[in-house]
Amino acid sequence: QVQLVESGGGLVQPGGSLRLSCAASGIIFSSNIMGWYRQAPGKQREAVAVITTSGSTWYANSVKGRFTISRDNAKNTVYLQMNSLKPEDTAVYSCNAKELNRAPYWGQGTQVTVSS
């Protein structure tokens, strides 16, 4: 059974930092492109950051220079370091695992709220 379990969300003041983690099980983690997505109330889900099996990364323009995605294949975990957080970063953040020719898997999400 595939499981993606996110953690690390919470309430943080503007300018603060959080690190999200997504622990995967039931998949060959090193063979999966891993991504972080977010969905704010009333908005569509959007991609935030992606890391390929070789470690190449992609970021949404809105988070470039503030967020960093990384992966630890030994721990089957992907991380999202979020710095200089803004109120507009408030959303439910979910991780995604995608292997070639397979349907993607999603975690349940973790709430990030940026507010003073």
DRENTOR-429348 format. One line per 2 residues: number of its first residue (from 1); for each residue x, z, y of C-alpha. Coordinates in Angstrom, 1 decimal. Each point is the difference from the previous one (the first is absolute). Layout:
N
NUM	X Z Y ~ ...;
//
This chain:
116
1	0.0 0.0 0.0 ~ 1.4 -1.0 3.4;
3	0.1 2.6 2.7 ~ 1.3 -0.2 3.5;
5	-0.1 3.4 1.7 ~ 0.6 0.3 3.7;
7	1.1 3.1 1.8 ~ 1.4 1.2 3.3;
9	-2.8 -0.8 2.4 ~ -1.3 2.5 2.6;
11	-0.5 0.7 3.6 ~ 2.9 -0.6 2.4;
13	0.4 -0.1 3.7 ~ 0.8 -3.3 1.8;
15	3.7 -0.6 -0.2 ~ 0.3 1.9 -3.3;
17	1.1 -1.1 -3.4 ~ -1.4 -0.1 -3.6;
19	1.3 -1.2 -3.3 ~ -2.5 -1.4 -2.5;
21	0.8 -0.2 -3.7 ~ -1.7 -2.0 -2.7;
23	0.8 0.9 -3.6 ~ -0.8 -2.7 -2.5;
25	-0.6 0.3 -3.8 ~ -1.2 -2.4 -2.6;
27	1.8 -3.0 1.5 ~ 3.5 -1.4 -0.2;
29	0.8 1.2 3.5 ~ 3.1 -2.0 0.5;
31	-1.9 -3.2 -0.7 ~ -2.6 0.7 2.7;
33	0.0 -0.9 3.7 ~ -1.2 3.1 1.7;
35	-1.9 0.2 3.2 ~ -1.6 2.4 2.4;
37	-3.3 -0.9 1.6 ~ -2.3 1.9 2.4;
39	-3.6 -0.1 1.0 ~ -1.3 1.6 3.2;
41	-3.7 0.9 0.4 ~ -2.0 -3.2 0.8;
43	3.0 -2.2 -0.6 ~ 1.2 -2.2 -2.8;
45	2.8 1.0 -2.2 ~ 3.4 -1.3 1.1;
47	3.4 -0.2 -1.5 ~ 2.5 2.3 1.6;
49	3.2 -0.5 -2.0 ~ 1.1 -1.6 -3.3;
51	3.2 0.3 -2.1 ~ 0.9 -2.5 -2.6;
53	1.6 0.6 -3.4 ~ 3.3 -0.9 1.5;
55	-0.4 2.3 3.0 ~ -0.9 -2.5 2.7;
57	-2.5 1.4 2.5 ~ -2.7 -1.2 2.3;
59	-1.8 1.9 2.7 ~ -3.1 -0.6 2.1;
61	1.0 -0.6 3.7 ~ -1.9 3.1 1.0;
63	2.4 2.3 -2.0 ~ 3.3 -1.9 0.2;
65	2.8 2.4 1.1 ~ -2.1 3.1 -0.7;
67	-0.9 -0.2 -3.7 ~ 2.4 -0.4 -2.9;
69	-1.0 -0.8 -3.6 ~ 2.3 0.8 -2.9;
71	-0.2 0.3 -3.8 ~ 1.6 2.1 -2.7;
73	-0.3 -1.9 -3.3 ~ 1.4 3.0 -1.9;
75	-2.9 2.2 1.3 ~ -2.6 -2.8 -0.1;
77	-0.8 0.9 3.7 ~ -0.4 -1.9 3.2;
79	0.3 1.7 3.4 ~ -1.1 -0.7 3.5;
81	1.9 1.8 2.7 ~ -2.1 -0.1 3.2;
83	1.7 1.0 3.3 ~ -1.3 -0.1 3.6;
85	-3.5 0.2 -1.2 ~ -2.8 -1.2 2.3;
87	-3.7 0.8 0.0 ~ -0.7 -3.6 -1.1;
89	1.9 0.7 -3.2 ~ -2.9 2.3 -1.1;
91	-1.4 -1.4 -3.2 ~ -0.2 0.4 -3.8;
93	3.3 -1.2 -1.4 ~ 0.0 -1.4 -3.6;
95	2.7 -1.4 -2.1 ~ -0.2 -3.2 -2.0;
97	1.9 -1.2 -3.0 ~ 0.2 -3.7 -0.8;
99	1.7 -1.7 -2.9 ~ 0.2 -3.8 -0.4;
101	-3.1 -1.4 -1.7 ~ -1.7 3.4 -0.2;
103	-2.8 1.4 2.1 ~ 1.1 2.6 2.6;
105	-0.4 3.7 -0.4 ~ -1.0 2.4 2.7;
107	0.4 3.7 0.7 ~ -2.8 2.2 1.3;
109	1.5 0.3 3.4 ~ 1.2 2.8 2.3;
111	-1.3 0.8 3.4 ~ 2.3 -0.1 3.0;
113	-1.3 1.3 3.3 ~ 2.0 -0.2 3.2;
115	-1.5 2.1 2.7 ~ 0.9 2.7 2.5;
//
